[in-house]
Amino acid sequence: MPPFGRAPRTPEPPPSPSPDASAHPAGHIRLGVESVTRKPFDIAVPEGMAQHVTLLGLTGSGKTTTAERLAEGAVASGVALLVVDAKGASLRAAARRLAAASGLDYREVVPGAPGTLGYNPCAVGSRAQVADKLVSAFTHGPAGQVYRVIAMETISILVGILQGLGEPVTIRRLRRELDRTRMPGLAHRARDVTPELADDLADLAKRGGVTADAFEGMRSRLGALLHGEYGAVFDGDGPQLDLPAALASPGVTYISLPALAVSQDTALMARVLIQDLKQAAFERLRQPDTAPAMLVLDEFAALDDPAQINDLLRQAREARVSTVVSTQQLPDPRTAHALRSALLGAGVVIAHRVGPDDAEAVARVIGTQRGVQVTRTMGNDGEAARRSVRTVDRYTVDPNVMKQLATGEAVVLSIVGGRRVATLRVLPPLSADPA
């Protein structure tokens, strides 16, 4: 009890970090401040994110702010930034602010927006890779595999001939040439440049039946790309997005994928883009001195292609592209077990407020620690009659903690350069608009 007449003393809150403490140290991202010790929590760039970053959190938990903070720290260390936003626009303003505050080039691909870059997926890769990229954007049932094979062969031949002739390779041009009546003329023009491909194309033009049906099917599919939400982006003749260049030098690139607005169009665009990102990562492997880059996939679950995203994570890791995968919840283990395992096995796992299943999964990954449990047996008189002590394993971070985190708080597991576990308050981005 306090002395009579004196009000009880209110405990003083821990001191807030000074403004300087919010700055990113050289070569590091200052993610936040630990809730108990008030020590800053830093992640080395790029080594600390080499095995990608998994960012979990329900709507309103602070996930977007954390993504901005990670991106800001990476850019401050000279890392090229590419943001793929499957929510459509949530990170667009942040990307623009970050580029302006850092004095870096800003590029964006946003359907319908003035000044948007065009995007030609046929510009990157060999003829076989371009064919695979376009054909793989569409689903083919078991009965349609023969059509898939024919489309792959034909597009590969067309791309090779157009490249040999030095003519533009675009989705519109390929759709135009996927016509039996036009193929003989193109084969004739290419006879002296690519004779073998010209002969193969002339042979394909003579076939009817299934082959002709495959041509028409692929023409319709390419038409779906040209006449969908991203048609103007695919078909634009202005400045074009150069993915390898965007990942090769400091700058900020933003790509909008409004999955909730036009889900089918976005799914097609996403499949093509993921294939291109994998190809760009592969090209980086041939250049061991390439500068590090960061790829942010915001709300990747909306892209609905877990196998391809899992492949992209592996390819990006080898190519020194640190990938931040942001999602409201982990993938269903029944349909995306490999991707779920990859996300839980990330070099950095950041969990804001999450649901019960994800809290349990993250707690298991963080692990347990040995503790002591004391139990007492009460006698009939209400007094302790016997006491027993035993060692037990408890979660290092209880799942209930992650289910009840305040907005902006997060539990972080970092395994690169020494295993660290902390609960912290994420610092706001330095480039954020003042409140």
N, C-alpha and C positions, 0 to 999 in steps of 0.2 A: 504494500500500500504506500502511495506517496505521502509525504508529510501533510498534516492537516492544513487546508487552505491553499495548497499548491496544486495546480493542474497537472495531471499526468503528462510526462514528456513524450511527445510524438517522435518515434524513431525517424532519423533523417534518411532519405533515400540515398542509394549509392550515387556518388558523383557521376555526372554525365561526362563522356569523353570530350575533350577539347575539340574545337573545329579542325585543328591540324590532325587529330587522331582519325578523322574520317577520310583523309586522303589515302590513296593507294600507294604503298611503298614501291620503290623501283623494283620491277620484276615480280610483283605480287598483286593479287586482288585482296583488298581488305574487305572481307565479306560482311563482318559484323563484330559485335562485342559480346563476349560470353556473359551470360546472365548472372552468374555467381561471382566469378573472379574479376569481372570487368576488363579482362584482358582482350586485346584485339585478336580476331581469328583471321589469319591470312592464308591464301592459297598461292603457291608458286606458279608462275606463268612461263612456259606452257607445261612444265613437268607435272605440276599438281593436278592437271586436268587431262593428262595424256590418255587415261583410260575412260574418258568421257564423264559427264556429270548428269546424274538423274535428279530432276527437280519435281517434287511431288507437292500437291496442295489443292484443297478444295477451293471453290470460288470464294474470293474475298479473304483468303488466308495470307496474301502477301507474295504470292508466287511471281507475279509479273514484276514487282519491284526487285525481287531477287535476281530475276533474269536480266533486268537492266543493270543491276550492280555488277553482275558477273561480266556482262558485255563491256561496261565502262572500264573496269579494271583491266580487261584484256586489251582493249584499244589503247589504254594509257601505256601499255607495255609494247606497243608497236605491232599488235596482232591484227590481221585483216578480219573483218566481221561480216558474216552473211547471216541474215535473219530470214527464216521461212515461217511465216505467221499463218497458221491454219485457222485462227480465229478471225482473220480477215483484216483487222486494223488495229488491234490492241497495242502493238509495239511500234507502229509506224511513227507516231509523234516522238517516241523515245529515240528511235533510230535517227530521226532528223536532228533532234536536239544534240545527240551525242556527236554526230558528224560536225555540226556547227561549232560546238564547244571545243572540239579537238582540231578544228581547221582541216578536216579531211574531206575527200571527195565523197559525195552521197549519190547513190544510184538506186532506183526503185523500179519494180515491175508491179504495177497495180492496174488491173483491167479498168478501162474507162477514165483513168486519171490523166489530166493534161501532162505532157512531158514524160509519160511512162516509156521505159525502154521496150523495144521489141525483144522477142526471144525466138531464136531459130534453133531447135534441137537437132537439126541436121548439120549444124556447123561444127559439132564436136564429135570426134571418133572416126574410126575406119568405116568402110561401107558396111561391113558385117555388123559393127556396133550400132550404126545408125538404124539398120534394119531391125535389129533385136530391140532397140529402144522403142521404135514406133509400134512394132507388132506386139511387144509385151505390154503396151499401155492398155490393151484390150483383152478381155477374158475370152477364153476359148474352151468350150466343153470338150469331153473326150471325143465326141463325134466330129469336132471341128479341128482336130489336130492336123489333118491333112491340109486344110485350108491355111492353117498357120504356117506350115512348112513351105507351101507354095508362095505365100505372101513374103516370107523371109527371103526365099531365093530371088524372087522377082525384084523386091525393093533393093536388095544388095546389088543386083546387076544394074539396076537403073542408077543408083548412087554412084557406082563405079564408072559408068559411062559418062554421066554428067560431070563428074570430077575430071575424067580424062579429057573431056571437051572444054574444060575450063568454064563451065556454065554454072549458075547458081543452083544449089540444092536446097529446096525448101519443101515444106509440106504441100503447098499448093502445086508446085511443079511436079512432085511425085504423083499427086492425085491425078494431074492432067495426063501424065505418061502411062498410068495404069489403064491403058486402053488398047485393045488388040488392034484397032485400026491405026493407031499412031506408032505402035512399036516398030513396025518394019521400017518406017521412015527414019526413026531415031537410030535403029541398028545400021542402016545404010550410011548415015552421016558419021558413025563411029567406027566404020570398017577399017579405016587406016590408022586409027588412034588406039582402039582397044579391040582388036579383031576377035579375040576369043569371047569376050563379053558380048560383042555385037552378034556373033553366031548364036550364043545362048539366048539372047533376047529374041532374035528372029525365030528360033525354034519354039520358044514359049508362045509367041504370037500365033503360031499355027495350031496350037492346041485348043480344043474346046472343052466342053463338059465341066469337070470339076475345076480345071485350071481357070477357065473363063469365069466360073462362079467365084473363085477365090479373088480374082482381080476386082470384080464388082463389089465383093464384100469388103475388101480393103479400101477401095475407093470410098465407100460409104463411111467407113470408120474414120478415114482421114478427113472426110467432109464434116463429120461430127466435131472434130477438133477445130476446123476452120470456122464453123458456124456456131460454136458454143461461146461461153463467157470469155474465153481467151483467144477468140478468133482474130481480133485486131492485133493482139500481142504477137501471135504466131505469124501473121500476115503483114506486119508493119515493115515499111521500107526505110524507116529512120534509124537512129542509133540503136544498136543491139546489145543485149546483155552478153558479156563474155565471162562465163563462169570461171574458167581457169585463171583469167586475169584478176577477177574479183577476189580470189583466194590467194593470190600471189603477192599482193602489195597492200600496205595499210589503206584502209578506206572502209566505208559502211555501205552494204548492199541490202536492200529490203525487198522481199517477194511476198505478195499477198496471195493467200489461198483461202478465199471465203467459203469454207466447207459447208457452213450452215445455209449459205445463200443459194448456191447452185452445186449440190453435192456431186452429181455425176460428172459435170464438167471439171470440177476441182479434182476428183479422183483421177481423171485422165491426165490432167496437167501434172498432178503429183507424181504419178507413175513415170511420166516422161522426165520430170525434173530429178527424181531420185536416181534414175538411170544415168542422167548427165552428171550428177554429183559424184556418183561412183566412178564414172569415167574420168572426171576431173581429178579425183583423188588418186586414181591409178596413174595418171600422167605425172602427178607430183612425185610418185615413187621413183621416177626416172631422173629426178632432179633433187638429189639428197640435200642440197644447200638451200632449198626453198624455205622462205620464212614461214613461221607458224601461222595458223589461221584458226578462227573459231566459227562454228556453225551452230546456230540456235534454232531448234525445231520446237516451236511453240504449239502446244496442244496437238501433238503428232497423231494421237488416236483418231482424230477426225480424218486422217489420210487413209485409214483402213487398209494398210498394206504392211502388216508386221514383219513378214519374211524379208521384204525388200529393205525395210528400215534396219533390221538386224544386220543384213549384209552391209548396209551403208556404214553402220557403226564400226564394223570390223575394218572395212576399207579405209575409213577416215582415220581411225587410230593409227594404222600403219603409215599413213601419209601426213602425220603431224597436223591433223585438223581436229582440234578439241571440239567435241560435240556436246551441247547442252540439250538434253531431251526433257521438255517440260510437259507435264500431264496432270490432270485432275486425279487420275487413279491408274494403278498398274494394270497391264493387260490381263485378260482372263487366261489362267494357266491352261484351260482346256483347248483354247484356240490359238494361243500365242505363247507357248511355254518357253521357247528359246529366247524370244525378245524379253519376256518377263525376267528370266534368269540373268540376261545381259544387263538389264536396268538395275537389278538388285546387286549385281556384281560390279557396279561402276566404281571408278576410282574415288569419286565423291558422290555421296547420296545426301540430298538436302530434303528434309521432310517438314513441310509446314503442317498446319492442321489437316489431318487426313481421316478417312473413314476407318471403321474397326478392322476390316480385313487387311488393309494396307498398313495400318499401325502394327498389327501383329507380324506381318511379313518383314517390315523394316526392323522391328525389335529383334527378330530372330537373326537378321543379318548383323546387327550391331553386336549381338552376343549376350552372354551372361557373365556374372561374376559370383564367386563363392562368398556366401554370407552365413550368418549364424541365426538360427530360429530358436526362440525360447518359448516353451509351452508350460503352462501351470495347470495342475489338477486341483480343483477346489474341494475342500472337505465339506461335510454336512453342516458345519458351523460357519461356512462362508470364508474360512481362512484357507490360504494356499497350503495344500497337504504335500504336494510333490511338484518338483520342477525338473524339466528335461531340456537338454540343449543338444541341437544337432546342426550339422552344416547342410546348407541348401544352396542351389543355384537359382539366382534371380536375374531377370532381365537387367542389363546395365541401364537401359532406358525403358521404363514401363510403358506399354502401349497406351495406357490411359493418359499419359502425359501428352503423347502426340495427338490424341483425339481432342484435347482441350487447350492446345496452344493458342495464345492470343494472336491477333493479326500482326504479322511482322516478325513473330518468333519462329524459330526453326531448330530442329535437331539435325546436326550435321555429323556424318561419318566420313572421314578422309583416310585413305589407306596408303597413299603415295608418300614416300619419305617418312614413314612412321605412322602407325595407327593413332588417330585422334578422334575422340567423340566429345561433342559439346552441344549444349543448348544455348542459343544466342539470339540477340536482337539484331536483325539485319539492318545495316545502315542504309539510309536513302541514297539514291544516286546523286553525285555532286552536280550533275547536269540537269537535275529535275527542276521543274518550275517551282519557285518559292511559294509557300502556302499563303 
